[in-house]
Amino acid sequence: MTTLHQESMDMLKKTSRTFFIPITFLKSKLKDTVASAYLCMRAIDEIEDHESLENETKQALLLSISELLKKPFDEQAYKKIIEPYHMKLPAVTNRLSDWLKLCPTDIVGKVKSATSEMAEGMAKWAKRNWVIRTKADLDDYTYYVAGLVGCMLSDLWQWHDNTETDRELAIAFGRGLQAVNILRNQDEDDERGVSFMPEDWDRKDMFEYAENNLKKADRYMENIQDTHIQMFCNIPLQLAHSTLQALKKGKEKMSRDEVLTVVQRVTADVNL
C-alpha cells in the first residue's frame, strides 16, 4: 500500500493543479481517501475530455463504467471495457481499480456511488454534445462535473470526524470553481467549437454566476472547524476568487507567482 500511496500522490501531482497542494495538508488517512476519490473522478473526466474519442464512444464507456461502479468492483470487467481504448486512455483512467484499492473499505461505497453518478451525467452530456441552452442546462452540467465533487467531499468530512456541511452549498462550491474554469478556458473552448455559455448569456452573466456560487462557497466554509479540512477547502476557493479578479482585469490566468502568493497568504499563521 505504501507503493500505491506514493504512486497516487505522483499521479495526483501530474493531473491536478488545483487539488494537489490542498490534499497535502490533510491527515494521512483522509489524505489517501481524498486522493483516491479525486483520482477516480479524474479517471472518468479524462474520458469526457478526450480529444480523439467519438461522443458515442465516450457515452458507451461512461455508462458501462457507471454500471460497473454500482456493484462490487470487478477489475477484470473494467479491463475488458477499456481494452479497445487502452492505448488512447491516460494512465489515471487505466488504473481506476488501483485508486479504488487505495480508498478505505468503510467509505469506498460513497466514492463509487458519486463517481458512478458523475459518469452517468457525463454520458448524458456527451450524447447532447455539451450543448447548453439555458441556465438550467448549465446548472445540470456543473452539478455532474463539479457539484458532485462537493457532495462527495461532504460525505468524506462526515465520515472522518462527523463534520456536518450543507450539501446545497457544497454543490455551489463545485459550481463556482467550474464556472471560473469555463471563463478561463472560453477562448480555447470556442476554438474547438464548444460553448458552456447559455444561449442568451454573455461573459458578464457567467461572471455573475461564478460570483454567486463562490459566495455560497464562502458560507460552506463556516461549518468546518477542522483546520486541515478548512485549509483543503480554502486554498482552491481563494484561488478561484483571485482567478476571477484576474480574468475581470483581462488576464488570461494567474501567474505561478500569483498562485504561490495566494497559497502563502491562506496558509500563513496556521498551526497545522
N, C-alpha and C positions, 0 to 999 in steps of 0.2 A: 504493500500500500504506500510505502514511503516513495518508491519509484513513481507510482501513479500520481501521487500528490505532486511531486516535482514536475512531472510531465504536464499535469493540469495547469500548474502555475505558468509554465513556459508557454503553453498553448493560449492561456488567458492573456499573457503579455503580447502575444502575436496578434490576437484577434480583437482586443478591446482597448481603445484609447481612453474610454470613459470610465470603465469599471475596474481596471487592474489596480490602480493606486488605492481606491477606496477599499477594495477587498483585502488589501494587505493590512488594514487597520483592524480587521475582525479577529476575534479569538480563534484558536486553531480549529476546533470542531465546526464552528459556524463558518469559518473561512472555507473549509473543504466543502461544506454544504452549499454555500452561495456560489462557489466556483463551479461545482457540479451543475447546479441549476442554470447558471449563466451559459455554460458550455453546451448543455442540452438544447437550450433555446437558440443559441448561436448556430448549432448544427443544422436546425431546420431553417433558420433565417438565411443561411448560405444557399439553400435550395431555392428559396423565394427570389433571392437577388441574383441568381446565377445568370451570367450573360449569354451563354450558348444553349441552355436547355429551353425547349419549347414550352409554352404555357400549359399545354395539355400534359406534358411530361411532369412538369412541376406539380400540377394538380394531382396527378395519379400518385406520385411519390409521397406528397404531403398527406394525402388521405390514407394511403397504406400505412405510413408511419404513425399517423394519429390512431388508427385502429389497433396497431401493434402495442401502443403505449397504454391502451385501456385494459390490457391483460398482463399477467406475469410476463416480464420481458423475455422474448425468445431471440437470443443473439444470432442464431443461425438463420432464423426467418428474416431478421433485419439485413444480414449479409446478402441473402437471396434477393431482397427488394432492391438494394442499391447496386448489386453486382454489375448490371448492364452499364451503369454510370460511374462505377468505382474510380476510373481513371480521371474523370472530369471533376468529381467532387473533391473538395478540400479535406485535409486530414481531420479537421474538427467535426465534419459530418460523418466521415467514415468510422470515426471512433466513438459514436454516440453511446454504444454499450459500455465503454470504459468510463465515461462520465457518470453514467448511472451507478456503476460499481463504487464510485467514489462517495456517493451520497449515503448517509446513514439510513439503515433499513426502516426506522420508525418515521421517516419523513419523505422517503423516496416516492411514496404514493402520491403525495401532493405535487411533487416536482413533475412526475409523469403525467398527472392529470392536467396541470397547467400547460405543459408542453404539447400534450395531445390537443387541447382546445386551441392553442395557438396554431398548430399545424393545420387543423381543420379550417380555421378562419383564413389563414394564408392561402389555402387551396381555393376557397371561395373567391378571394380577390384575384388570384391568378386566373381563374376562369373568367372573371369580369375584366381582365386586362388592366386592373387597377384604375378603372375609370371612376373618378369621384365627381359626382354632380352636385351634391348637397352637403350641408353641414352634418346631416345625419349620416351620410356616407363616410365623411371624414371621421366622425366620432366612432363609427363602427370599425373602420380600418385601424385607427390609432388604438382602439381597445385591444384588438387582436395582436398587433405587433409591439405594443408598449404598455398599455394599461394592464394587461395580464401579468407582465413582469412585476408591476407594483402589487397586484393581488398575491402573487406567489411569495414575494418578499414579506408581505404582511403575515402570511402563513408561517414563514420561517422565523420571524421575530416572535410570534406567539409560541411556537414550538421551543424556541431557545430559552426564553425566560418569561413567558406569559405577557410580553409586551402587546397591548391592545392598540390597534390603529384603525382609523376609519377607511373602509375599503373604497368608498367613492373618492375620497381624497387620494388614496393610493393609485387609483386609475387615472385621476387628473395629473398626478405626479408623472406617470409614464407618458401621458398625452402631451404634457408640457415639454418634456425632453424630446419627444418625437417631432413636435411642431417646430422646435428650434432646428432640428436636423433637416426638416423639409425646407425651411427658409435658407439654411446654409447650403443645401445641395440643389437649389432650384434651377440654377443655370445648367448644371450637369444633367439633371432630370429632363429639362427641356431639350437638350441635345439628343437624348435617346428616346424622345417622343412620349415621355411620361409626365403627368402633372397630378400632384396630390392636392391641388387647389380646387375647391368647389367652383362651379361654372360662373357664378355671379360675384366671386371674390377677387380682390386684388391683394397685393402684398401687405397692405395696411391691415386688411381683415385677418390675415394669417398672423401678423404680429399681435393683434388683439387676442386672438385665440390662444397663442402661446402664453401671453402675459396672464390671461385669466386662469389658465391651468397652472401656471407656476405660482400664482398667488395661493391657489388651493394646496399646492405642494408645500408652501411655507407653513400653512396651517397643519398639514400632515405631520410636520416635524415636532409640533407642540406636544404630542403624546409620547414621544420617545425619550426615555430617561437614560437608557444605556448609552454611555459615552462612545463606545466603539460603534454601535449601530448608528448613532446620531452622526458620527463622523462619516461613516459609509454613505449615508443619505445626503449629507450636507455638501460634500465635495462635488458630485455631479449636479446638484441643484444650483450651487453658486456658479459653477462653470456655465450652466445653461443661462442663468441671469446675465452673466458677463458676456457670453457669446451674443445674446440678444442685443445688448447695448452696442457691441462692436458692429453687428450687422446693421443696426439703425444708423450708425455713423458711416456706412458704406464700405466697411471692411468685408473681405471675403470670409475671414475666420480670425480667431485669436492666434497670436504667435505662440511659439513654445514657451518663450519667456513670460508672456502674459498668463499662460496656463499655470506655470510654476508659481507665479506671484499669487494667483488666486488660491492655489493649494496651500501655499505657505501661510497666507492670511487666515484661511479656515482652520489650519492645524496649529496656529500659534497659541501658546499658553494653555494647551490642552494636555492634561495629565492622563496619559493612557497606561 
